[in-house]
Amino acid sequence: MLRLAVCSGETLLRSFSALNIARGASTAAVNNSFTSNKTQSLLPVSVPTLHNFRGTSFFNKLPAEQIWKGVISVSNAGKKRGRGKGSGRITPKDLNKGQVIGFGKANIVWPGLSAPIIRGRELVQQQQLPEDKEREAKLKKIRDEMVNFKRLKLSPLERGWSGSKMPGRSIGAPDPIEDDHFEGFDTKCLELKTVVNMKGNLGRKRRVSAMVVTGNGNGLAGFGFGKAVDIKTALRQAKNRSGQKLMYFELCNNHTVFHDFYCAFGASKMFVERKPEGYGLKCHRAIRSVCEVLGIKDLRAKCEGSTNVQHVVKAFFIGLLQQQSHQQIAEAKGLHVVEIRPENGNFPKIVASPTVCRTEAELESNEILDYTQFCMDGKIQLKRKKFPPFYTKFRSWEIYLKKREYLRNQDKVRLRLLSETGEVRSFLTEKHPECKMGPAPKEE
């Protein structure tokens, strides 16, 4: 702020003399500079001003990392209030990238910096070289690439559930423990989320929570959790923990489960159905990842209630642990376990037999004889009603049924005769043995 002040000659003399004394001048020289006649008018005197000079500033006092931190980070008060959620995506720009010490915009040869002092027996002299425009363009290109960050492109087979995010992606086998190596194992990430814990002095403490499942594709699998400040540490921690908690599950024909079962954990309920070979995996995406590392290729699972990933995975593992093999079911019921499948022509096939089989008279009246209901622990899965196809209402469908009436149920009758008698025969076969299906017998 500038101010105007009126002062006498003596005051001005004292201030000027003090200024010269501070600069090293003698007092006598100052007194001789003024006349003793005080009545004379004062001549204008220019008072020198003092300028405070600092050799440091904000930009050369702090290192580059702290300067960038001040630009892209959030204050402690802002962190406590949950601000700056997108600040982690901003990456600092390395302004020295591509630079070489001694080479600047001015293309000059500096002995001892950009060139040797002595070359051979000659002393190198400082000289100006022609300007290199391509070098500046390359530096600008390098810096532009640092700003315009592009995500890594993944192949369709390596992608997760939603693009390039971690859930659903493979992260390799767990780390070896001394001499034990996890050969043939694969780990898949099931969940990766940010969790916050409120601290009294630090505010919101943010960490990353990860859930993974690992397996060898041959009935051995386990899941684990990890929590750390960064993503890589959390995934590695969860991967190694899952390798230490492996469980073995017996597979039916190395492609599916032994039977349908019901399982639940918390508010998540699940009905798992056994399917033939070639059906595929039609289930929750977390269950699909578990089946892939476990070795299950054909399965259908219907989830009800909560679809929390952790609860769904835990419920599925509980159901796999509670399932029984065909031999165990035969011993528990004291009956034969017979498999009848439409793709096999509905031919009965005994898959397990008990040591002591019960007779029909020994069966109780309230005993559950339905195989599916017995495996579901007495529960019945409610299924949506199947409505007839739309074309059954048309006149053309009635005409088609009349034309096919003489062939109706032929395939079902053939299968029933083959399963009961072992051959296709009619009610006249006993009276006329020549009335059989197939080529006519040869006459002798």
Disulfide bonds with the S-S distance in Angstrom:
none
